[in-house]
């Protein structure tokens, strides 16, 4: 965003955490171009300041290697450049594929890189706060906490003096950015040129997350401060509050199949519904069946889907019931796997890929089989105990779960319920409303619904999963 005009950034809600002032970030950059008078030693010093590591081996990300007449730099972006020298001048800057680069700006490998003059002042401010906090703890007879804090902070200060960086440097961000206590941090949002357009995907989840992050962060860090693991200023290493976040955005598109009250309030009459699909596929048929025989009925439906080479998602209320149902299905010869929060993150895509390939016919889940899953092979979503009104069986939850069957031309949703709750009523009514619009559109334009053909891309996740579980 500092070097390009047209930029698309995909970020998580962590974009509201502090990452340093963009103007300071600009000042620290190293610019290189052919014909520039600069020595290898000067470049090496600047790269060291930017927290790049020198190596004698082929450099990895954030490293550089010096040879007799060149420097190979592996940028933190993953690109590799070679800077050639002749007579103490840069003869050429070459990309990995051999293309000459006119000029390049190299930015810090890590956040919170601070010029020496400012760093010395920041360290003095850290020392002043440390002395005040130690006095406060000792006067309260909390000598263990005071000793712990002193040892840790003095070590961090020494590392900052020697290397300009320390693990956990963000906890000193208030001092490094010379902010007042309580002042909001500068975040990724401050790097965007004004005006910019923000798309808040799955806004019904993102908005509550953004609203809750600052308070959750403060509770966790308050414990660290209380027991002498961090200085009180660490509380200002925080995400933006929701009101601070709102003050930094202007043009926003809230994207959700189930928007919440906040999105409706902010959007007013400016709401665009995207109900028709290029494939002409309608929203899935919704059927309500009694709970009493739900497991046996589900088994029968699963066998029907398997015979048609289709897949099934089954939604339970608890992790234990997901595991029990999976065990029951396996006992009955069904290739099934459960998917809940105790499955390691890197293993989850592999399970869904197995479902698409047919290695698994049924995936049983609780709350992970909702937003963002694109599984064209799934023709049936079965929601057990659908009348247990609550977080997992409210209107938004039911609509999101039902949507996983909306990629199939034979999409069907079975709600196992003994009573029709308000959420079920609203889900059925909303689905029918959408179907009416979709059918009318298809009829008007002569669209014949067609199945989605989506390539199954092999994902190299097995090795990563093994690494994280060792």
N, C-alpha and C positions, 0 to 999 in steps of 0.2 A: 504493500500500500504506500510505501515511502518512495518507491521507484517506478510504479506502474499507475496508469490512469484508470484503466478498466479492470477491476479486480473483483472476483467472487470469492468470498471467504465462507467456509463451512465450519461452524464452531459449536461447542456444547455450551451448557449454561455456565461452565467455568470461565467463560469469556468475561464475567463480571468480577474476576479477581484482579488485583493490581499486578501490573507487569512493568511499571516504570514510565517515565515521561517520554513521549515521542520526540520532543525537541532535543532532549538529552541523548536519546538513542541515535538521532541523526548526527549529533556532534561527534560521537565516538567512532563513526564509521571510517573505514579505510577505503579510499578510492584509488583504483589502479587503471592505467591506460598505457598503450604503446607510446614510446617516446618519453615517458615520464622519468625525470632524474631522481632516482631513489635507490638506495643500496639494499641488498638482501638483509643485512643486519637491521636496518630501519623497519623493513616489512616484518621481520621476525619479532622485533620488539612490539610493534603495534598489534600483531596477531596475538602475542602473549597477553597484552593488555585486554584484548577482546575475548580472552579466555580460550583461545585455540591452543592445543597442546602440540608441542614439537615431537616428532617421532623419527626413528631411523628406518622404520618399516613402511610399506605402502599405507598411506594415511586412511583412517576411517573418518566418519563424520566428525567435524570439529577438530581435525588434526591437520598438520602440515609437515612436509618433508623438504629439507634443503639439500640440493646437490650442487656441483661446482658452478653451473651456470643457469640454474632454474630453481623455482620453488613450486612444489605440487601442493595445492590446497584443496582439501575435501570440505566444502562448505556445509554448514548445518542444514542447508536445504537438500543435501544429498548430491549436489552437482560437484564435479571435480574440475578444477582449472589448473593449467600450468603457466606460470609466469616466467618467461625467458629473459635473460639479461645479456647485455653486451656493453662494455665500457661504462659500467655503473648506471646504465639506463635500461628501462624495460624495452626489450626488442619486440615482444609480442605477448598477448594474453590469449591462450588457446583453450577451448573447451575440450571435454573428454573425447568427443567425436571428431576433433581436429579442426573445428571451425574457429576462425579468428574472432575475438570479441573486441569491439571498439573500446569499451570501458566497462568497469564493474565496481559496484560498491559492496564492500564486505562489512556486515553488521555483527554485533556481538554474538558469540556462541551461547551465551547465557544472559539471563535478565539481571538487572541491577549492577551492571558494569559502571563504575563511577570513576571520574578523573581523580588523580591523586590529591589535588588541592581540596576538592570537595570531600573526598574520602577521609582525609585527616580531620576535617571539621566534624564529619558525621561520627567518627570514632570517638572524638572528644565528647560529643553529645551523648553517645552511648555510655561512656564512662561516667558522665555526670548523673545520668539516670540510674546507673548501677549503684553508685554511692548512696543516692537517695533511697533506693529500694532496700539495700542492705541495712541501712539505719532503721528503716521502717520495720523490717522483719525482726531485727535484733531487739528492738524496743518491745516487740510483742513476744519475746522469748522463743522465737522460731529460728533457732540457730542452725538447725539442719538445712532448712530451706535457704537460709542466707548463704551458707557455705556452698550448697549445690549451685545456686545461681551465680555466685562469684566465680567459681571454677569454670563453669560453662561459658560465661560471658567473656571472661579474660582470655580463654582459649580462642573463642570466636574473634575477639578483637585482634589477637596476635596473628591469626590467619588472614584477616582482612588487611593488616599492615603488610604482611609478607607477600600475599598472593592476590589481594584485591577481591577475594572471593572466599566464601565458606559455605559448606552445606547448611541449608536453613537460612541463607542470607535474607530471604524474603521476610523473616521475622524482625529484621531491622529496617524494613522498607520505609517506615515513617521517618527515620533519621536520614536514610540515604536519599530520600526525595524531599527532605526538609519540609514535611507537612506538619500542620498543627494537629494535636490530638483530636480525633473524631472527624477530621477532614477526609472526604472520600478519596479512594485511590484512583490513579489513572489506569485505565483498563484497555483492552483491545478496542472498545468502542471509541476511545479517544484517538485512535490511529486512523479512523475513517475520515476522508475529506467530507466536508459538509456541503450540501445535504447528502445523506446516503439512505438506501432503502433496506429495511430489515424484514426478512421473512421469518416469522416465529413458528416453526413446524411443530405439529402436535401441541398446539398452544394450550389445550385443556390440561396438559401435564406440565408444560414449560412454565406457565404463569404461576401456578402454586409453588413450583420448585424455586423459581426466582424470588418469590415472596418469602420463602422460608430459609433461604441459604444463610443470610447474615446472622440470624438468631441462632441457628444450629452451629455455625462456625464460632460464634462468640461463646456459647456454652462450653464447647470443647476446649477452646483456648483459655477460658477463665480458670479451668482446672489446672492447666499447665502453669499459668501465672501464679495461682494460689500456692502451689507446692514448690515453687522456685525453679521450675524448668525454663521459664521464659520471663523476660522483663514485661512490665505492663504495656509497653508500647507495641508488643507483639499483637495486641488486640486490634491494632490498626492495620495489620496484615489481614485483610478481610475482603469479602465480596461486597459489592454495592448493596445498599438497602434497596427495596423495591422502588421507593420514591426517587432515589438517586438514579436508578436504572431508567425510570421513566423520563427523568430530566435530560438524559443523554440521547434519547431516541425521538424521532419525529414522524417519519414516514414508515408505517408498519403494516404488514399484511399478516394477519393471524390465520394460520392454516390448520384446519382440524375438521374431521368428520363429525366431531361432537363438541363444538365450542361451548365454553362455559359462560356464566353471567358477565364476567369481566369483558370478554371479547365482544359480546353483544352490546354492552354499554358503550364501549369505546368505538365500535363500528357504526352504531346508529342504523341508518338506512343503507349504508354502504356495504351490503353483503352480497357476495357472488356465490351462487351454488354451482358446483360442478358435479352433476348427477349422472350425466350420460358418459358412456365409455366408448372409445374408438372401436372396441370389439362388439359393441351392441349388447353385451352381457347385462342382464338385469340383476338387481339386488336379489340375494338368495330367498327362496321360499322359507317361511318360518312355520314350524309345526310345534304344537304344544302337546305333550304326552304325559301321563301320570308317572309319579316318582316310583310307585310300588315295584314295577318290573323294569326299572330303568337300565340295570346292568344287562339283563338278558336281552332286552330290546336293542340295546346298544350293540351287543355282540352280533345280533342278527343283521343290523344295519352295516356294521363293519364288514361282515362277510359279503354282503351285497356289493359294497364299494370295491372290495378286493377283486371280486369277480369281474368288475368293470375296469380294473387297472386304475382305480382312483384311491386317494388317500384320505385319512380322517384325523381331525383334531378333537380330542376329548378334554373338557375343562371341568376340573373338580374344585372343591373349596379349600382343601388343605394339601400340604406336601405329602403327608402320610397317606391320605386317600388316593393321591396321584400314584404313589408307589404301589399301594395295594391293588389298584385297578390295573396297573401295568403287569403286576405279578399274575393277576387273574387272566388277563388276555394272553400272556405268554403260556400259561398252563393250558389254555384252550387253543394253542397252535397259532396265535396271532403274533406277527412280528411287531412288537411294541417297544417304546422307550419313553420314560418320563423326562420331563424338562421343567425344573424349578430352580429357585435361587441358589440351591446348594451345588448345582452343576457349575463347574468353573466356566467363566465367561468365554474363554477361548475354545471351549469344547462345544458350546451351544450351536454355533453355525454348522458344525460337523453333523450334529444330530438332525438338524433341519435339512441338510444336504442329503443325508441318508433317507429321509422321508421322501424327498423329491425323486431320488434315484430308485426307490422301491426296496432298498435294503431294509427299511422299516415301513410298515403300512400305517401305523398309528403312533402319534405322539400325544402323550397325556400331560397336561400342564395345569397350572393354577392361574398365574397372573402374567406370565411372560409371552403367552400366545395371543397378543393383542396388536398394538400399534406397529405399523411398519413392516409387517411380514408379508412378503409377496410369494405365495405358494400356489401356482396355477393348478397343480395336481390335486389339491385338496378340494373335494366336492361336498364333504360333510363336516359340519362343526356341531358337536354334541355338547350341550351345556347341562351338566348334572346339577340337581338341586337348584334350579333356576329361580325358584320362588323364595329363596332365602335372601330377602331384601338386605342390602348392605353394600359396602364398598365394591365387592367383586361381582355383585349382581344388581347394580343400579343401572339406570338407563344408558349412561355413557359406556359402562363396562359391557353391557349386552350388545349394544350397537357395534362396538369395536371388535368384540369376539365374533359376532355374526359376519362382520366384514371380511374375515379370513376365508369365507366361502364364496366371496363375490368375484373371484378370479376364474371360477369354473362355470362352464355353460350349464352344468347340472347341479349348481350350488344349492345346498339345502342346510337349514339349521334346525336342530331339534332341541326344544327347551323342555326339560323334564321338570314338571311342576304340578302340584296338586291344587294350587290356587293361582289366580291371575293377579299378580301384584301390579301396582301403578307402573313400575318400570317395564314389566312385560307388556302391559297395555300400550305404553308409549312406544316401545320398540316395534311392536307389530304394526301400530298405526303409522309410524314414521317410515317403516319399510314399505308398506303398501303405498304411501304417498309417493315415494321415490319410484316405485315400480310403475305407477300410473304415468308419471312424467317420462320415464325411460321407454315404455311401450309406445306412447304417443309419438315420441321423437323417432323411434325406429320405424313406425308405420308411415309417418310423414315423409321420411327420406329413403324408405325402402331398405333399411339396414337389417340384415339377417345376422343375428348373434353368431359369433364364431369363437372357437376355443383359442386360448392364448398358447402360443408356442414360445417357450423361453428356455434358452440354452442353460444347462447346468454347468456352471464354471467350477472346476476343481479348485478348492481353496487350500493353500499351503498352511494349514493350521495345526496339523498333527505334531509337527516338530516343535512349534511354539508351545503347544499344550504340554509336551513332555518336559520342555525346559522349565516351565513355570511350576510343574509338580514335583520336580526333583528335590 
